[in-house]
Amino acid sequence: MSVDELRFLLDGVPDTRELVIRRADGWAPERDAWRDAHEDAATAYRTWRRDGSAAAYAAYRAAQDREDAAQDALAGGR
């Protein structure tokens, strides 16, 4: 599947504004969302540094944006 095909498929998924969290360490959804996003961004960064492609960079930036948004939510929740 190409990047364009994947983008087309993902654009067709409606945004339900729901937050999906992989872990359940107590009840701290903002913290858990930030931890998940941070891990995703770190993985995407390593992939981009190894791969060097434009698609890998775009994936890293998207993951970093999600981490930034989660960090803002975490800071606002205190």
C-alpha positions as CSV (number, residue, x, y, z in Angstrom):
1,M,0.0,0.0,0.0
2,S,1.4,3.4,-0.9
3,V,1.4,6.4,1.3
4,D,-1.2,8.1,-0.9
5,E,-3.5,5.1,-0.6
6,L,-3.1,5.0,3.1
7,R,-3.8,8.7,3.4
8,F,-6.9,8.3,1.3
9,L,-8.2,5.5,3.5
10,L,-7.4,7.4,6.7
11,D,-9.1,10.6,5.4
12,G,-12.2,8.5,5.0
13,V,-12.4,7.6,8.7
14,P,-14.6,10.1,10.6
15,D,-13.0,11.9,13.6
16,T,-15.0,10.8,16.6
17,R,-12.9,13.0,19.0
18,E,-12.3,9.9,21.1
19,L,-9.1,9.2,22.9
20,V,-7.7,5.7,22.6
21,I,-5.2,4.8,25.4
22,R,-3.1,1.6,25.3
23,R,-2.3,1.4,29.0
24,A,-4.5,1.8,32.1
25,D,-2.1,2.8,34.9
26,G,-4.7,3.9,37.3
27,W,-7.0,6.7,36.1
28,A,-4.9,9.4,34.6
29,P,-6.0,9.6,30.9
30,E,-4.1,12.8,30.1
31,R,-0.8,11.3,31.4
32,D,-1.4,7.9,29.8
33,A,-2.2,9.6,26.4
34,W,1.0,11.6,26.7
35,R,3.1,8.6,27.5
36,D,1.6,6.7,24.5
37,A,2.2,9.6,22.2
38,H,5.7,10.1,23.5
39,E,6.6,6.5,22.9
40,D,5.1,6.7,19.4
41,A,7.0,9.9,18.6
42,A,10.3,8.4,19.8
43,T,9.8,5.3,17.7
44,A,8.8,7.4,14.6
45,Y,11.9,9.6,15.2
46,R,14.2,6.6,15.2
47,T,12.5,5.2,12.1
48,W,13.0,8.5,10.3
49,R,16.7,8.8,11.3
50,R,17.3,5.3,10.1
51,D,15.1,5.5,6.9
52,G,15.5,9.2,6.0
53,S,12.5,9.2,3.7
54,A,9.9,12.0,3.4
55,A,7.2,9.5,4.5
56,A,9.1,8.6,7.6
57,Y,9.6,12.3,8.4
58,A,5.9,13.0,7.9
59,A,5.0,10.1,10.2
60,Y,7.5,11.5,12.8
61,R,6.0,15.0,12.6
62,A,2.5,13.7,13.0
63,A,3.5,11.6,16.0
64,Q,5.3,14.7,17.4
65,D,2.2,16.8,16.9
66,R,0.1,14.3,18.8
67,E,2.6,14.3,21.6
68,D,2.5,18.1,21.8
69,A,-1.3,18.0,21.9
70,A,-1.2,15.4,24.7
71,Q,1.4,17.4,26.6
72,D,-0.8,20.5,26.4
73,A,-3.8,18.5,27.7
74,L,-1.7,17.2,30.5
75,A,-0.5,20.6,31.5
76,G,-4.1,22.0,31.4
77,G,-5.4,19.2,33.5
78,R,-3.4,20.2,36.6
